[in-house]
Amino acid sequence: MKIDLLYEIQMPEPWDGDDYEYRKFWETMEQLELADRVGFNTVWMVEHHFLTGFAHSSAPEIFLSALAQRTKNIRIGHGVTLLPGHFNHPIRVAERIATLDILSNGRVEFGTGRSSARENEGFGGNASESRAMWQEALRIIPRMWTEDPFSCEGKYFNIPERSIIPKPVQKPHPPIWVASTGPESWELAGKNGIGVLGMTLLTGVEELQRRMELYHKAIATCDPAGAFVNNEIGVFTLVNCADTAEQAYANGAGDACMYYIDYAARGFSALEEMGETETQAYGDLRKNFPLIEKIAHKELTIQELDDQDMVIIGDPDHCIRKIETYEAAGFQRILCLMQTGRLAHEHIMRSLELFGQHVIPHFKAKARKGEAVKL
């Protein structure tokens, strides 16, 4: 089990001073420098737009480039790069990821996605075409890293013969992933032969296991989008570790998780208020996240989320037991979102420290023992 981090750079309003955003960025950098020292495997940085308070990571390629110069071991997950062309042209994606791979000495994980209708429309794109645009871009970007010169004629992208430079350090290219929500996107990840990044929050481990079966079945006969198959599965959840469970909740970990949950439910409520209950977006929300209606009506508690293994809050032993539940379910990595809500910087740093002292060593020891048994 690999222990990763996920960052969106959250800063709920009201903000504490005019320099609040500035401070949050540099607190994030300090947290990730610590994460590098204590042994986290990968940091994943999202690309989101227009989500004030919830995600200020609108230019992850710049943040991750700076991070690569301040760290040595932690892998750099561009998770995710939005591939529809109105966000990022495939050539620019290939150039930026390759440059980041060079500057990080070959530490890049290339995550992909297509984002929400709101974000697509903000860039002048048609959300209904975003999946097809993602698919076309996904197929041509790896070729830009392995073919020279490169050219293509597609529905969305027509590129005359050109040399796309630079090339990544990792050969033939960095591992490719996609962020997946509904069952169809898990299956699509498998058909493309790429790693999948799911979420336990609002979904649950049992449901993700059903989606994992679709993924495994599809990847067994896949036509890989890249030069090799990445068949690894990661899941994201909200995490806070403190010296005791009581301390974690006293620090505001439960409130921070509910902030995230409430924000996610706002989109559902907004569609109801606008009378758009017959739209595909509304239907997708209800299908992919069956708990979201309950959240929108303030009926879901943090205890219920914990009971269903959708969040991890507690002391190191509790965190280990919860992660072992994910491990037993068949997931190979967990993406821990620790910087969420109004959790204080010092409490996030303590959570990282405790993971470095207790949780990460536990799973590394298990991995070594497993390798020894194989030998």
WOBELCOR-V627333 format. One record per pair of residues at least 6 apart in sequence whose C-alpha atoms are under 8 Angstrom apart, sorted by the first residue. I is the first residue (numbers start at 1). J is the second residue. If there is no record, write none. Layout:
BEGIN
i:I j:J
i:I j:J
END
This chain:
BEGIN
i:1 j:327
i:1 j:331
i:1 j:332
i:1 j:333
i:1 j:334
i:1 j:363
i:1 j:367
i:2 j:40
i:2 j:41
i:2 j:332
i:2 j:333
i:2 j:334
i:2 j:363
i:3 j:40
i:3 j:41
i:3 j:42
i:3 j:333
i:3 j:334
i:3 j:335
i:3 j:336
i:3 j:360
i:4 j:40
i:4 j:41
i:4 j:42
i:4 j:43
i:4 j:44
i:4 j:333
i:4 j:334
i:4 j:335
i:4 j:336
i:5 j:40
i:5 j:42
i:5 j:43
i:5 j:44
i:5 j:334
i:5 j:335
i:5 j:336
i:5 j:337
i:5 j:338
i:6 j:43
i:6 j:44
i:6 j:45
i:6 j:46
i:6 j:236
i:6 j:335
i:6 j:336
i:6 j:337
i:6 j:338
i:7 j:43
i:7 j:44
i:7 j:45
i:7 j:46
i:7 j:337
i:7 j:338
i:7 j:339
i:8 j:45
i:8 j:46
i:8 j:47
i:8 j:48
i:8 j:54
i:8 j:55
i:8 j:56
i:8 j:57
i:8 j:339
i:9 j:24
i:9 j:25
i:9 j:28
i:9 j:54
i:9 j:55
i:9 j:56
i:9 j:57
i:9 j:339
i:9 j:340
i:10 j:53
i:10 j:54
i:10 j:55
i:10 j:56
i:10 j:339
i:10 j:340
i:10 j:341
i:11 j:21
i:11 j:24
i:11 j:53
i:11 j:54
i:11 j:55
i:11 j:56
i:11 j:340
i:11 j:341
i:11 j:342
i:12 j:52
i:12 j:53
i:12 j:54
i:12 j:341
i:12 j:342
i:13 j:53
i:27 j:345
i:28 j:339
i:29 j:67
i:31 j:348
i:31 j:349
i:31 j:352
i:32 j:43
i:32 j:67
i:33 j:67
i:33 j:70
i:33 j:71
i:34 j:349
i:34 j:352
i:34 j:353
i:35 j:74
i:35 j:352
i:35 j:353
i:35 j:356
i:36 j:71
i:36 j:72
i:36 j:73
i:36 j:74
i:38 j:352
i:38 j:353
i:38 j:355
i:38 j:356
i:38 j:357
i:39 j:73
i:39 j:74
i:39 j:356
i:39 j:360
i:40 j:74
i:40 j:356
i:40 j:360
i:41 j:73
i:41 j:74
i:41 j:75
i:42 j:74
i:42 j:75
i:42 j:76
i:42 j:77
i:43 j:74
i:43 j:75
i:43 j:76
i:43 j:77
i:44 j:76
i:44 j:77
i:44 j:78
i:44 j:79
i:44 j:80
i:44 j:335
i:45 j:57
i:45 j:60
i:45 j:64
i:45 j:77
i:45 j:78
i:45 j:79
i:45 j:80
i:46 j:57
i:46 j:58
i:46 j:60
i:46 j:78
i:46 j:79
i:46 j:80
i:46 j:81
i:47 j:57
i:47 j:58
i:47 j:59
i:47 j:60
i:47 j:79
i:47 j:80
i:47 j:81
i:47 j:82
i:48 j:55
i:48 j:56
i:48 j:57
i:48 j:58
i:48 j:115
i:48 j:119
i:49 j:55
i:49 j:56
i:49 j:57
i:49 j:58
i:49 j:119
i:50 j:119
i:54 j:260
i:54 j:263
i:60 j:78
i:61 j:78
i:61 j:96
i:61 j:100
i:64 j:76
i:64 j:78
i:64 j:100
i:65 j:100
i:65 j:103
i:65 j:104
i:68 j:76
i:68 j:100
i:68 j:103
i:68 j:104
i:69 j:103
i:69 j:104
i:72 j:104
i:73 j:107
i:74 j:107
i:75 j:107
i:75 j:108
i:75 j:109
i:76 j:104
i:76 j:107
i:76 j:108
i:76 j:109
i:77 j:108
i:77 j:109
i:77 j:110
i:77 j:111
i:78 j:108
i:78 j:109
i:78 j:110
i:78 j:111
i:78 j:112
i:79 j:109
i:79 j:110
i:79 j:111
i:79 j:112
i:79 j:179
i:80 j:110
i:80 j:111
i:80 j:112
i:80 j:113
i:80 j:178
i:80 j:179
i:81 j:93
i:81 j:110
i:81 j:111
i:81 j:112
i:81 j:113
i:82 j:88
i:82 j:112
i:82 j:113
i:82 j:114
i:82 j:115
i:82 j:134
i:83 j:89
i:83 j:90
i:83 j:93
i:83 j:112
i:83 j:113
i:83 j:114
i:83 j:133
i:83 j:134
i:83 j:137
i:83 j:138
i:84 j:114
i:84 j:130
i:84 j:131
i:84 j:133
i:84 j:134
i:84 j:137
i:85 j:133
i:85 j:137
i:85 j:156
i:86 j:120
i:86 j:123
i:86 j:124
i:86 j:125
i:87 j:120
i:87 j:123
i:90 j:137
i:90 j:140
i:90 j:141
i:91 j:141
i:91 j:144
i:91 j:164
i:93 j:141
i:94 j:141
i:94 j:142
i:94 j:144
i:94 j:145
i:94 j:164
i:95 j:164
i:95 j:165
i:95 j:166
i:95 j:167
i:97 j:108
i:97 j:110
i:97 j:168
i:98 j:145
i:98 j:165
i:98 j:166
i:98 j:167
i:98 j:168
i:98 j:169
i:99 j:166
i:99 j:167
i:99 j:168
i:100 j:108
i:101 j:107
i:101 j:108
i:101 j:168
i:101 j:169
i:101 j:170
i:101 j:174
i:102 j:168
i:102 j:169
i:105 j:169
i:106 j:168
i:106 j:169
i:106 j:170
i:106 j:174
i:108 j:174
i:108 j:175
i:109 j:174
i:109 j:175
i:109 j:176
i:109 j:177
i:110 j:174
i:110 j:175
i:110 j:176
i:110 j:177
i:111 j:176
i:111 j:177
i:111 j:178
i:111 j:179
i:112 j:138
i:112 j:176
i:112 j:177
i:112 j:178
i:112 j:179
i:113 j:134
i:113 j:178
i:113 j:179
i:114 j:130
i:114 j:131
i:114 j:134
i:116 j:127
i:117 j:126
i:117 j:127
i:117 j:281
i:120 j:126
i:120 j:127
i:120 j:130
i:121 j:127
i:133 j:156
i:136 j:154
i:136 j:156
i:136 j:157
i:137 j:157
i:138 j:225
i:139 j:225
i:139 j:226
i:140 j:152
i:142 j:173
i:142 j:225
i:142 j:226
i:142 j:227
i:143 j:150
i:143 j:226
i:144 j:150
i:144 j:164
i:145 j:164
i:145 j:167
i:145 j:168
i:145 j:172
i:145 j:173
i:146 j:172
i:146 j:173
i:148 j:162
i:148 j:163
i:148 j:164
i:149 j:161
i:149 j:162
i:149 j:163
i:149 j:164
i:150 j:160
i:150 j:161
i:150 j:162
i:150 j:163
i:150 j:164
i:151 j:158
i:151 j:159
i:151 j:160
i:151 j:161
i:151 j:162
i:152 j:158
i:152 j:159
i:152 j:160
i:152 j:161
i:153 j:159
i:168 j:174
i:172 j:227
i:173 j:227
i:175 j:194
i:175 j:195
i:175 j:230
i:176 j:194
i:176 j:195
i:176 j:226
i:176 j:230
i:177 j:189
i:177 j:194
i:177 j:195
i:177 j:196
i:177 j:197
i:177 j:230
i:178 j:189
i:178 j:194
i:178 j:195
i:178 j:196
i:178 j:197
i:179 j:196
i:179 j:197
i:179 j:198
i:180 j:186
i:180 j:189
i:180 j:196
i:180 j:197
i:180 j:198
i:180 j:199
i:181 j:198
i:181 j:199
i:181 j:288
i:182 j:284
i:182 j:287
i:182 j:288
i:183 j:211
i:183 j:214
i:183 j:288
i:186 j:196
i:186 j:211
i:186 j:212
i:186 j:214
i:186 j:215
i:187 j:211
i:187 j:214
i:187 j:215
i:187 j:218
i:188 j:215
i:188 j:218
i:189 j:195
i:189 j:196
i:189 j:215
i:189 j:219
i:190 j:196
i:190 j:214
i:190 j:215
i:190 j:216
i:190 j:217
i:190 j:218
i:190 j:219
i:190 j:220
i:190 j:222
i:190 j:231
i:191 j:215
i:191 j:218
i:191 j:219
i:191 j:221
i:191 j:222
i:191 j:223
i:191 j:224
i:192 j:219
i:192 j:222
i:192 j:223
i:192 j:224
i:192 j:225
i:193 j:219
i:193 j:222
i:193 j:223
i:193 j:224
i:193 j:225
i:193 j:226
i:193 j:228
i:193 j:229
i:193 j:230
i:193 j:231
i:194 j:224
i:194 j:225
i:194 j:226
i:194 j:229
i:194 j:230
i:194 j:231
i:194 j:232
i:195 j:230
i:195 j:231
i:195 j:232
i:195 j:233
i:195 j:234
i:196 j:231
i:196 j:232
i:196 j:233
i:196 j:234
i:197 j:233
i:197 j:234
i:197 j:235
i:197 j:236
i:198 j:208
i:198 j:233
i:198 j:234
i:198 j:235
i:198 j:236
i:199 j:235
i:199 j:236
i:199 j:237
i:200 j:208
i:200 j:235
i:200 j:236
i:200 j:237
i:200 j:309
i:200 j:310
i:200 j:311
i:201 j:236
i:201 j:237
i:201 j:238
i:201 j:305
i:201 j:310
i:201 j:311
i:202 j:289
i:202 j:290
i:202 j:291
i:202 j:292
i:202 j:310
i:203 j:288
i:203 j:289
i:203 j:290
i:203 j:291
i:203 j:310
i:204 j:308
i:204 j:309
i:204 j:310
i:205 j:308
i:205 j:309
i:205 j:310
i:205 j:326
i:205 j:329
i:209 j:329
i:209 j:330
i:219 j:231
i:232 j:331
i:232 j:332
i:233 j:331
i:233 j:332
i:233 j:333
i:234 j:331
i:234 j:332
i:234 j:333
i:234 j:334
i:234 j:335
i:235 j:331
i:235 j:333
i:235 j:334
i:235 j:335
i:236 j:334
i:236 j:335
i:236 j:336
i:236 j:337
i:237 j:310
i:237 j:311
i:237 j:312
i:237 j:334
i:237 j:335
i:237 j:336
i:237 j:337
i:238 j:257
i:238 j:310
i:238 j:311
i:238 j:312
i:238 j:336
i:238 j:337
i:238 j:338
i:238 j:340
i:239 j:311
i:239 j:312
i:239 j:313
i:239 j:336
i:239 j:337
i:239 j:338
i:240 j:248
i:240 j:253
i:240 j:312
i:240 j:313
i:240 j:314
i:240 j:338
i:240 j:348
i:240 j:351
i:241 j:248
i:241 j:312
i:241 j:313
i:241 j:314
i:241 j:315
i:241 j:316
i:241 j:319
i:241 j:350
i:241 j:351
i:241 j:352
i:241 j:354
i:241 j:355
i:242 j:248
i:242 j:314
i:242 j:315
i:242 j:316
i:242 j:347
i:242 j:350
i:242 j:351
i:242 j:354
i:243 j:314
i:243 j:315
i:243 j:316
i:243 j:354
i:244 j:314
i:244 j:315
i:245 j:313
i:245 j:314
i:245 j:315
i:246 j:314
i:248 j:254
i:248 j:313
i:248 j:314
i:248 j:315
i:249 j:255
i:249 j:313
i:249 j:314
i:251 j:343
i:251 j:344
i:251 j:347
i:252 j:342
i:252 j:343
i:253 j:313
i:253 j:343
i:254 j:302
i:254 j:313
i:255 j:341
i:256 j:340
i:256 j:341
i:256 j:342
i:256 j:343
i:257 j:302
i:257 j:311
i:257 j:340
i:257 j:341
i:258 j:302
i:259 j:341
i:260 j:340
i:260 j:341
i:261 j:295
i:262 j:295
i:262 j:296
i:264 j:292
i:265 j:292
i:265 j:293
i:265 j:295
i:265 j:296
i:266 j:296
i:268 j:282
i:268 j:285
i:268 j:292
i:268 j:293
i:268 j:296
i:269 j:296
i:271 j:277
i:271 j:282
i:276 j:282
i:277 j:283
i:285 j:292
i:286 j:292
i:286 j:293
i:294 j:300
i:305 j:311
i:306 j:312
i:306 j:313
i:309 j:322
i:312 j:318
i:312 j:319
i:312 j:322
i:313 j:319
i:316 j:354
i:316 j:355
i:316 j:358
i:316 j:359
i:317 j:359
i:319 j:359
i:320 j:359
i:320 j:362
i:323 j:334
i:326 j:334
i:327 j:333
i:338 j:348
i:338 j:351
i:339 j:348
END
